[in-house]
């Protein structure tokens, strides 16, 4: 994994962690979480991200 890929992965995981926390607190629903996760996957193009969910 290159340094750039690692940075993208790190940013993706952080964004999804925030969204997951919001989901658990009831701030967003499952549908919203899935939309956020998809947008973050498109934005950051994580290497491992899709496999770790």
C-alpha distance matrix in Angstrom:
0.0 3.8 6.7 8.1 6.0 6.4 9.9 10.7 9.9 12.0 14.7 14.9 15.4 17.9 19.8 20.1 21.3 24.0 25.0 25.2 27.4 29.6 30.0 31.1 33.5 35.0 34.2 32.5 33.1 30.8 31.1 30.0 27.0 25.9 26.5 24.4 21.5 21.7 22.0 19.0 16.9 18.4 17.9 14.3 12.9 10.6 8.2 10.0 13.0 15.4 15.1 15.8 19.0
3.8 0.0 3.8 5.4 5.1 6.2 8.7 9.9 10.5 12.2 14.3 15.3 16.4 18.3 20.1 21.0 22.3 24.5 25.8 26.5 28.4 30.4 31.2 32.5 34.6 36.1 34.9 33.4 34.2 32.3 32.4 30.9 28.1 27.2 27.3 25.0 22.5 22.6 22.2 19.2 17.6 18.5 17.4 13.9 13.1 11.6 10.2 12.6 15.0 17.6 18.0 18.5 21.5
6.7 3.8 0.0 3.8 5.5 5.0 6.2 8.7 9.8 10.4 12.4 14.2 15.3 16.5 18.5 20.0 20.9 22.8 24.5 25.5 27.0 28.9 30.2 31.4 33.2 34.8 33.4 32.2 33.5 31.9 32.1 30.3 27.5 27.1 27.0 24.3 22.2 22.7 21.9 18.6 17.7 18.7 16.9 13.4 13.7 12.2 11.8 13.9 15.5 18.7 19.3 19.2 22.0
8.1 5.4 3.8 0.0 3.8 5.4 5.1 6.3 8.6 9.9 10.7 12.3 14.2 15.5 16.7 18.4 19.9 21.5 22.8 24.2 26.0 27.5 28.6 30.3 32.0 33.3 31.7 30.2 31.5 30.0 29.8 27.9 25.4 24.8 24.3 21.7 19.9 20.0 18.8 15.8 15.0 15.5 13.5 10.3 10.8 10.1 10.6 13.3 14.3 17.2 18.6 18.8 21.1
6.0 5.1 5.5 3.8 0.0 3.8 5.4 5.1 6.1 8.5 10.0 10.4 12.1 14.2 15.4 16.4 18.1 20.1 21.1 22.1 24.2 25.8 26.6 28.2 30.3 31.5 30.2 28.5 29.4 27.5 27.4 25.9 23.2 22.3 22.2 19.9 17.5 17.6 17.1 14.1 12.6 13.6 12.4 8.8 8.4 6.9 6.8 9.6 10.9 13.7 14.9 15.3 17.7
6.4 6.2 5.0 5.4 3.8 0.0 3.8 5.5 5.0 6.1 8.6 9.8 10.4 12.2 14.3 15.3 16.3 18.5 20.0 20.7 22.4 24.4 25.4 26.6 28.6 30.2 29.0 27.8 28.8 27.1 27.6 25.9 22.9 22.5 22.8 20.1 17.7 18.6 18.2 14.7 13.9 15.6 14.1 10.3 10.7 8.2 8.2 9.6 10.8 14.2 14.9 14.4 17.0
9.9 8.7 6.2 5.1 5.4 3.8 0.0 3.8 5.4 5.1 6.2 8.5 9.9 10.6 12.3 14.3 15.3 16.8 18.6 19.8 21.2 22.9 24.4 25.8 27.4 28.9 27.3 26.2 27.7 26.5 26.7 24.6 21.9 21.9 21.7 18.7 16.9 18.0 16.8 13.3 13.3 14.7 12.4 8.9 10.6 9.0 10.4 11.9 12.0 15.5 16.9 16.2 18.1
10.7 9.9 8.7 6.3 5.1 5.5 3.8 0.0 3.8 5.5 5.2 6.1 8.6 9.9 10.7 12.2 14.1 15.6 16.6 18.1 20.0 21.4 22.5 24.3 26.0 27.1 25.5 24.0 25.2 23.8 23.7 21.7 19.2 18.8 18.4 15.7 13.8 14.4 13.3 9.9 9.6 10.9 8.8 5.2 6.9 5.9 8.3 10.1 9.6 12.7 14.7 14.5 16.0
9.9 10.5 9.8 8.6 6.1 5.0 5.4 3.8 0.0 3.8 5.5 5.1 6.1 8.5 10.0 10.5 12.1 14.4 15.4 16.1 18.2 20.0 20.7 22.2 24.3 25.6 24.5 23.0 23.9 22.1 22.5 20.9 17.9 17.5 17.9 15.3 12.8 13.9 13.8 10.2 9.4 11.9 10.7 7.0 7.7 4.7 6.5 7.1 6.6 10.2 11.6 10.9 12.8
12.0 12.2 10.4 9.9 8.5 6.1 5.1 5.5 3.8 0.0 3.8 5.5 5.2 6.2 8.7 10.0 10.5 12.5 14.4 15.2 16.5 18.6 19.9 21.0 22.8 24.5 23.3 22.3 23.7 22.5 23.2 21.2 18.2 18.6 19.0 15.8 13.8 15.7 15.2 11.4 11.8 14.3 12.5 9.2 10.9 8.4 10.2 10.1 9.2 12.9 14.1 12.5 14.1
14.7 14.3 12.4 10.7 10.0 8.6 6.2 5.2 5.5 3.8 0.0 3.8 5.5 5.1 6.2 8.6 9.9 10.8 12.5 14.2 15.5 16.9 18.5 20.1 21.5 22.9 21.2 20.1 21.9 21.0 21.3 18.9 16.3 16.9 16.7 13.3 12.0 13.8 12.6 8.9 10.3 12.3 9.9 7.3 10.1 8.8 11.7 12.0 10.2 13.5 15.6 14.2 14.9
14.9 15.3 14.2 12.3 10.4 9.8 8.5 6.1 5.1 5.5 3.8 0.0 3.8 5.5 5.2 6.2 8.5 10.1 10.7 12.1 14.3 15.5 16.4 18.3 20.1 21.1 19.7 18.1 19.3 18.0 18.3 16.2 13.4 13.5 13.6 10.5 8.6 10.4 9.9 6.1 7.0 9.7 8.3 5.9 8.1 6.6 9.8 9.8 7.1 10.0 12.5 11.3 11.7
15.4 16.4 15.3 14.2 12.1 10.4 9.9 8.6 6.1 5.2 5.5 3.8 0.0 3.8 5.5 5.2 6.0 8.7 9.9 10.2 12.1 14.2 15.0 16.2 18.3 19.8 18.9 17.7 18.8 17.4 18.4 16.6 13.3 13.9 14.9 11.9 9.6 12.3 12.5 9.0 9.6 12.9 12.0 9.6 11.1 8.5 10.8 9.5 6.9 10.0 11.6 9.4 9.8
17.9 18.3 16.5 15.5 14.2 12.2 10.6 9.9 8.5 6.2 5.1 5.5 3.8 0.0 3.8 5.5 5.1 6.4 8.8 9.8 10.7 12.6 14.3 15.4 16.8 18.6 17.3 16.7 18.5 17.9 19.0 16.6 13.6 15.1 15.6 12.1 11.0 14.0 13.5 10.0 11.9 14.7 13.0 11.1 13.5 11.6 14.2 13.2 10.6 13.6 15.3 12.9 12.9
19.8 20.1 18.5 16.7 15.4 14.3 12.3 10.7 10.0 8.7 6.2 5.2 5.5 3.8 0.0 3.8 5.4 5.3 6.4 8.7 10.0 10.8 12.5 14.5 15.6 16.8 15.0 14.0 15.9 15.4 16.1 13.4 10.8 12.3 12.3 8.6 8.2 11.2 10.2 7.2 10.0 12.4 10.8 9.9 12.6 11.7 14.9 14.2 11.0 13.3 15.7 13.8 13.0
20.1 21.0 20.0 18.4 16.4 15.3 14.3 12.2 10.5 10.0 8.6 6.2 5.2 5.5 3.8 0.0 3.8 5.4 5.0 6.0 8.5 9.7 10.3 12.2 14.1 15.1 14.1 12.6 13.7 12.6 13.7 11.6 8.3 9.7 10.7 7.6 6.1 9.6 10.0 7.5 9.3 12.4 12.0 11.1 12.8 11.4 14.3 12.8 9.3 10.9 13.1 11.0 9.5
21.3 22.3 20.9 19.9 18.1 16.3 15.3 14.1 12.1 10.5 9.9 8.5 6.0 5.1 5.4 3.8 0.0 3.8 5.4 5.0 6.2 8.6 9.7 10.5 12.4 14.2 13.6 13.0 14.5 13.8 15.7 13.7 10.3 12.4 13.8 10.8 9.7 13.3 13.8 11.2 12.9 16.2 15.4 14.1 16.0 14.0 16.4 14.4 11.3 13.3 14.7 11.8 10.6
24.0 24.5 22.8 21.5 20.1 18.5 16.8 15.6 14.4 12.5 10.8 10.1 8.7 6.4 5.3 5.4 3.8 0.0 3.8 5.4 5.1 6.3 8.7 10.0 10.7 12.4 11.0 11.0 13.3 13.6 15.2 12.5 9.9 12.7 13.4 10.1 10.4 14.0 13.7 11.5 14.2 16.8 15.7 15.1 17.5 16.2 19.1 17.6 14.3 16.1 18.0 15.4 13.8
25.0 25.8 24.5 22.8 21.1 20.0 18.6 16.6 15.4 14.4 12.5 10.7 9.9 8.8 6.4 5.0 5.4 3.8 0.0 3.8 5.4 5.0 6.2 8.7 9.9 10.5 9.1 8.0 9.9 10.0 11.4 8.7 6.1 9.2 10.0 7.1 7.8 11.4 11.5 10.2 12.8 15.4 14.9 15.0 17.0 16.1 19.1 17.6 14.0 14.9 17.1 14.9 12.6
25.2 26.5 25.5 24.2 22.1 20.7 19.8 18.1 16.1 15.2 14.2 12.1 10.2 9.8 8.7 6.0 5.0 5.4 3.8 0.0 3.8 5.4 5.0 6.3 8.7 9.8 9.9 8.9 9.8 9.3 11.7 10.2 6.9 9.7 11.8 9.6 9.1 12.9 14.0 12.5 14.3 17.4 17.4 17.0 18.4 16.9 19.3 17.1 13.7 14.4 15.8 13.2 10.6
27.4 28.4 27.0 26.0 24.2 22.4 21.2 20.0 18.2 16.5 15.5 14.3 12.1 10.7 10.0 8.5 6.2 5.1 5.4 3.8 0.0 3.8 5.4 5.1 6.3 8.7 8.7 9.3 11.0 11.6 14.3 12.4 9.8 13.0 14.7 12.4 12.5 16.3 16.8 15.3 17.5 20.4 19.9 19.4 21.3 19.7 22.2 20.0 16.7 17.9 19.1 16.2 14.0
29.6 30.4 28.9 27.5 25.8 24.4 22.9 21.4 20.0 18.6 16.9 15.5 14.2 12.6 10.8 9.7 8.6 6.3 5.0 5.4 3.8 0.0 3.8 5.5 5.1 6.2 5.1 5.9 8.5 10.1 12.3 9.9 8.4 12.1 13.1 11.0 12.3 15.7 15.9 15.1 17.7 20.2 19.7 19.9 22.0 21.1 23.9 22.1 18.5 19.3 21.1 18.6 16.0
30.0 31.2 30.2 28.6 26.6 25.4 24.4 22.5 20.7 19.9 18.5 16.4 15.0 14.3 12.5 10.3 9.7 8.7 6.2 5.0 5.4 3.8 0.0 3.8 5.4 5.1 5.9 5.0 5.8 6.8 9.6 8.3 6.6 10.0 11.9 10.8 11.6 14.8 15.8 15.5 17.5 20.1 20.3 20.6 22.1 21.1 23.7 21.6 18.0 18.1 19.7 17.4 14.3
31.1 32.5 31.4 30.3 28.2 26.6 25.8 24.3 22.2 21.0 20.1 18.3 16.2 15.4 14.5 12.2 10.5 10.0 8.7 6.3 5.1 5.5 3.8 0.0 3.8 5.5 7.7 8.2 8.7 9.5 12.9 12.1 10.1 13.2 15.5 14.3 14.5 17.9 19.2 18.4 20.2 23.1 23.3 23.1 24.6 23.1 25.3 22.8 19.5 19.8 20.7 18.0 15.1
33.5 34.6 33.2 32.0 30.3 28.6 27.4 26.0 24.3 22.8 21.5 20.1 18.3 16.8 15.6 14.1 12.4 10.7 9.9 8.7 6.3 5.1 5.4 3.8 0.0 3.8 5.6 7.8 9.4 11.5 14.4 13.0 11.9 15.4 17.1 15.6 16.6 20.0 20.6 20.0 22.3 24.9 24.7 24.8 26.7 25.4 28.0 25.7 22.3 22.8 24.1 21.3 18.6
35.0 36.1 34.8 33.3 31.5 30.2 28.9 27.1 25.6 24.5 22.9 21.1 19.8 18.6 16.8 15.1 14.2 12.4 10.5 9.8 8.7 6.2 5.1 5.5 3.8 0.0 3.8 5.4 6.5 9.3 11.9 10.8 10.6 14.0 15.4 14.7 16.2 19.1 19.8 19.9 22.2 24.4 24.6 25.2 26.9 26.1 28.8 26.7 23.1 23.1 24.7 22.4 19.2
34.2 34.9 33.4 31.7 30.2 29.0 27.3 25.5 24.5 23.3 21.2 19.7 18.9 17.3 15.0 14.1 13.6 11.0 9.1 9.9 8.7 5.1 5.9 7.7 5.6 3.8 0.0 3.8 6.9 10.1 11.8 9.6 10.0 13.6 14.1 13.0 15.1 17.9 18.0 18.1 20.9 22.7 22.5 23.4 25.5 25.1 28.1 26.4 22.7 23.0 25.1 22.9 19.9
32.5 33.4 32.2 30.2 28.5 27.8 26.2 24.0 23.0 22.3 20.1 18.1 17.7 16.7 14.0 12.6 13.0 11.0 8.0 8.9 9.3 5.9 5.0 8.2 7.8 5.4 3.8 0.0 3.8 6.9 8.0 5.8 6.7 10.1 10.6 10.0 12.3 14.7 15.1 15.7 18.2 19.9 20.1 21.3 23.1 22.9 25.9 24.3 20.6 20.4 22.7 20.9 17.7
33.1 34.2 33.5 31.5 29.4 28.8 27.7 25.2 23.9 23.7 21.9 19.3 18.8 18.5 15.9 13.7 14.5 13.3 9.9 9.8 11.0 8.5 5.8 8.7 9.4 6.5 6.9 3.8 0.0 3.8 5.5 5.3 6.3 8.8 10.1 10.7 12.3 14.4 15.6 16.6 18.4 20.2 21.1 22.3 23.5 23.3 25.9 24.2 20.5 19.7 21.7 20.3 16.7
30.8 32.3 31.9 30.0 27.5 27.1 26.5 23.8 22.1 22.5 21.0 18.0 17.4 17.9 15.4 12.6 13.8 13.6 10.0 9.3 11.6 10.1 6.8 9.5 11.5 9.3 10.1 6.9 3.8 0.0 3.8 5.5 5.0 6.2 8.7 9.9 10.4 12.2 14.3 15.3 16.4 18.4 19.8 20.8 21.4 21.1 23.4 21.5 18.0 16.7 18.5 17.4 13.7
31.1 32.4 32.1 29.8 27.4 27.6 26.7 23.7 22.5 23.2 21.3 18.3 18.4 19.0 16.1 13.7 15.7 15.2 11.4 11.7 14.3 12.3 9.6 12.9 14.4 11.9 11.8 8.0 5.5 3.8 0.0 3.8 5.4 5.2 6.3 8.7 9.9 10.7 12.5 14.4 15.4 16.8 18.4 20.0 20.6 20.9 23.4 22.1 18.5 16.9 19.3 18.8 15.3
30.0 30.9 30.3 27.9 25.9 25.9 24.6 21.7 20.9 21.2 18.9 16.2 16.6 16.6 13.4 11.6 13.7 12.5 8.7 10.2 12.4 9.9 8.3 12.1 13.0 10.8 9.6 5.8 5.3 5.5 3.8 0.0 3.8 5.5 5.1 6.2 8.6 9.9 10.6 12.3 14.2 15.4 16.4 18.1 19.3 19.7 22.7 21.6 17.9 17.0 19.8 18.9 15.6
27.0 28.1 27.5 25.4 23.2 22.9 21.9 19.2 17.9 18.2 16.3 13.4 13.3 13.6 10.8 8.3 10.3 9.9 6.1 6.9 9.8 8.4 6.6 10.1 11.9 10.6 10.0 6.7 6.3 5.0 5.4 3.8 0.0 3.8 5.4 5.1 6.1 8.5 9.9 10.5 12.2 14.3 15.2 16.2 17.2 17.0 19.8 18.4 14.6 14.0 16.5 15.3 12.1
25.9 27.2 27.1 24.8 22.3 22.5 21.9 18.8 17.5 18.6 16.9 13.5 13.9 15.1 12.3 9.7 12.4 12.7 9.2 9.7 13.0 12.1 10.0 13.2 15.4 14.0 13.6 10.1 8.8 6.2 5.2 5.5 3.8 0.0 3.8 5.5 5.0 6.1 8.6 9.9 10.4 12.3 14.1 15.3 15.6 15.7 18.2 17.0 13.4 11.9 14.6 14.3 11.0
26.5 27.3 27.0 24.3 22.2 22.8 21.7 18.4 17.9 19.0 16.7 13.6 14.9 15.6 12.3 10.7 13.8 13.4 10.0 11.8 14.7 13.1 11.9 15.5 17.1 15.4 14.1 10.6 10.1 8.7 6.3 5.1 5.4 3.8 0.0 3.8 5.5 5.1 6.2 8.6 9.9 10.7 12.2 14.2 14.9 15.9 18.9 18.3 14.8 13.6 16.9 16.8 14.0
24.4 25.0 24.3 21.7 19.9 20.1 18.7 15.7 15.3 15.8 13.3 10.5 11.9 12.1 8.6 7.6 10.8 10.1 7.1 9.6 12.4 11.0 10.8 14.3 15.6 14.7 13.0 10.0 10.7 9.9 8.7 6.2 5.1 5.5 3.8 0.0 3.8 5.4 5.1 6.1 8.6 9.9 10.4 12.0 13.5 14.1 17.4 16.9 13.2 13.0 16.3 15.7 13.2
21.5 22.5 22.2 19.9 17.5 17.7 16.9 13.8 12.8 13.8 12.0 8.6 9.6 11.0 8.2 6.1 9.7 10.4 7.8 9.1 12.5 12.3 11.6 14.5 16.6 16.2 15.1 12.3 12.3 10.4 9.9 8.6 6.1 5.0 5.5 3.8 0.0 3.8 5.5 5.2 6.1 8.7 9.8 10.4 11.2 11.2 14.2 13.3 9.6 9.3 12.5 12.0 9.7
21.7 22.6 22.7 20.0 17.6 18.6 18.0 14.4 13.9 15.7 13.8 10.4 12.3 14.0 11.2 9.6 13.3 14.0 11.4 12.9 16.3 15.7 14.8 17.9 20.0 19.1 17.9 14.7 14.4 12.2 10.7 9.9 8.5 6.1 5.1 5.4 3.8 0.0 3.8 5.4 5.1 6.3 8.6 10.1 10.0 11.1 14.0 13.9 10.6 9.5 13.1 13.7 11.7
22.0 22.2 21.9 18.8 17.1 18.2 16.8 13.3 13.8 15.2 12.6 9.9 12.5 13.5 10.2 10.0 13.8 13.7 11.5 14.0 16.8 15.9 15.8 19.2 20.6 19.8 18.0 15.1 15.6 14.3 12.5 10.6 9.9 8.6 6.2 5.1 5.5 3.8 0.0 3.8 5.4 5.1 6.1 8.6 9.7 11.5 14.9 15.5 12.3 12.1 15.8 16.2 14.6
19.0 19.2 18.6 15.8 14.1 14.7 13.3 9.9 10.2 11.4 8.9 6.1 9.0 10.0 7.2 7.5 11.2 11.5 10.2 12.5 15.3 15.1 15.5 18.4 20.0 19.9 18.1 15.7 16.6 15.3 14.4 12.3 10.5 9.9 8.6 6.1 5.2 5.4 3.8 0.0 3.8 5.3 4.9 5.8 7.7 8.7 12.4 12.8 9.6 10.5 14.0 13.9 12.9
16.9 17.6 17.7 15.0 12.6 13.9 13.3 9.6 9.4 11.8 10.3 7.0 9.6 11.9 10.0 9.3 12.9 14.2 12.8 14.3 17.5 17.7 17.5 20.2 22.3 22.2 20.9 18.2 18.4 16.4 15.4 14.2 12.2 10.4 9.9 8.6 6.1 5.1 5.4 3.8 0.0 3.8 5.5 5.5 5.2 6.3 9.5 10.3 7.5 7.6 11.3 12.1 11.5
18.4 18.5 18.7 15.5 13.6 15.6 14.7 10.9 11.9 14.3 12.3 9.7 12.9 14.7 12.4 12.4 16.2 16.8 15.4 17.4 20.4 20.2 20.1 23.1 24.9 24.4 22.7 19.9 20.2 18.4 16.8 15.4 14.3 12.3 10.7 9.9 8.7 6.3 5.1 5.3 3.8 0.0 3.8 5.8 5.5 8.5 11.6 13.2 11.0 10.8 14.5 15.7 15.2
17.9 17.4 16.9 13.5 12.4 14.1 12.4 8.8 10.7 12.5 9.9 8.3 12.0 13.0 10.8 12.0 15.4 15.7 14.9 17.4 19.9 19.7 20.3 23.3 24.7 24.6 22.5 20.1 21.1 19.8 18.4 16.4 15.2 14.1 12.2 10.4 9.8 8.6 6.1 4.9 5.5 3.8 0.0 3.8 5.9 8.7 12.2 14.1 11.9 12.9 16.4 17.0 16.7
14.3 13.9 13.4 10.3 8.8 10.3 8.9 5.2 7.0 9.2 7.3 5.9 9.6 11.1 9.9 11.1 14.1 15.1 15.0 17.0 19.4 19.9 20.6 23.1 24.8 25.2 23.4 21.3 22.3 20.8 20.0 18.1 16.2 15.3 14.2 12.0 10.4 10.1 8.6 5.8 5.5 5.8 3.8 0.0 3.8 5.5 9.1 11.1 9.4 11.2 14.3 14.7 15.2
12.9 13.1 13.7 10.8 8.4 10.7 10.6 6.9 7.7 10.9 10.1 8.1 11.1 13.5 12.6 12.8 16.0 17.5 17.0 18.4 21.3 22.0 22.1 24.6 26.7 26.9 25.5 23.1 23.5 21.4 20.6 19.3 17.2 15.6 14.9 13.5 11.2 10.0 9.7 7.7 5.2 5.5 5.9 3.8 0.0 3.8 6.6 9.1 8.2 9.2 12.2 13.5 14.3
10.6 11.6 12.2 10.1 6.9 8.2 9.0 5.9 4.7 8.4 8.8 6.6 8.5 11.6 11.7 11.4 14.0 16.2 16.1 16.9 19.7 21.1 21.1 23.1 25.4 26.1 25.1 22.9 23.3 21.1 20.9 19.7 17.0 15.7 15.9 14.1 11.2 11.1 11.5 8.7 6.3 8.5 8.7 5.5 3.8 0.0 3.8 5.6 5.1 7.3 9.6 10.4 11.9
8.2 10.2 11.8 10.6 6.8 8.2 10.4 8.3 6.5 10.2 11.7 9.8 10.8 14.2 14.9 14.3 16.4 19.1 19.1 19.3 22.2 23.9 23.7 25.3 28.0 28.8 28.1 25.9 25.9 23.4 23.4 22.7 19.8 18.2 18.9 17.4 14.2 14.0 14.9 12.4 9.5 11.6 12.2 9.1 6.6 3.8 0.0 3.8 5.9 7.6 8.5 10.0 12.4
10.0 12.6 13.9 13.3 9.6 9.6 11.9 10.1 7.1 10.1 12.0 9.8 9.5 13.2 14.2 12.8 14.4 17.6 17.6 17.1 20.0 22.1 21.6 22.8 25.7 26.7 26.4 24.3 24.2 21.5 22.1 21.6 18.4 17.0 18.3 16.9 13.3 13.9 15.5 12.8 10.3 13.2 14.1 11.1 9.1 5.6 3.8 0.0 3.8 5.7 5.5 6.4 9.3
13.0 15.0 15.5 14.3 10.9 10.8 12.0 9.6 6.6 9.2 10.2 7.1 6.9 10.6 11.0 9.3 11.3 14.3 14.0 13.7 16.7 18.5 18.0 19.5 22.3 23.1 22.7 20.6 20.5 18.0 18.5 17.9 14.6 13.4 14.8 13.2 9.6 10.6 12.3 9.6 7.5 11.0 11.9 9.4 8.2 5.1 5.9 3.8 0.0 3.8 5.4 5.4 6.9
15.4 17.6 18.7 17.2 13.7 14.2 15.5 12.7 10.2 12.9 13.5 10.0 10.0 13.6 13.3 10.9 13.3 16.1 14.9 14.4 17.9 19.3 18.1 19.8 22.8 23.1 23.0 20.4 19.7 16.7 16.9 17.0 14.0 11.9 13.6 13.0 9.3 9.5 12.1 10.5 7.6 10.8 12.9 11.2 9.2 7.3 7.6 5.7 3.8 0.0 3.8 5.7 6.0
15.1 18.0 19.3 18.6 14.9 14.9 16.9 14.7 11.6 14.1 15.6 12.5 11.6 15.3 15.7 13.1 14.7 18.0 17.1 15.8 19.1 21.1 19.7 20.7 24.1 24.7 25.1 22.7 21.7 18.5 19.3 19.8 16.5 14.6 16.9 16.3 12.5 13.1 15.8 14.0 11.3 14.5 16.4 14.3 12.2 9.6 8.5 5.5 5.4 3.8 0.0 3.8 5.7
15.8 18.5 19.2 18.8 15.3 14.4 16.2 14.5 10.9 12.5 14.2 11.3 9.4 12.9 13.8 11.0 11.8 15.4 14.9 13.2 16.2 18.6 17.4 18.0 21.3 22.4 22.9 20.9 20.3 17.4 18.8 18.9 15.3 14.3 16.8 15.7 12.0 13.7 16.2 13.9 12.1 15.7 17.0 14.7 13.5 10.4 10.0 6.4 5.4 5.7 3.8 0.0 3.8
19.0 21.5 22.0 21.1 17.7 17.0 18.1 16.0 12.8 14.1 14.9 11.7 9.8 12.9 13.0 9.5 10.6 13.8 12.6 10.6 14.0 16.0 14.3 15.1 18.6 19.2 19.9 17.7 16.7 13.7 15.3 15.6 12.1 11.0 14.0 13.2 9.7 11.7 14.6 12.9 11.5 15.2 16.7 15.2 14.3 11.9 12.4 9.3 6.9 6.0 5.7 3.8 0.0
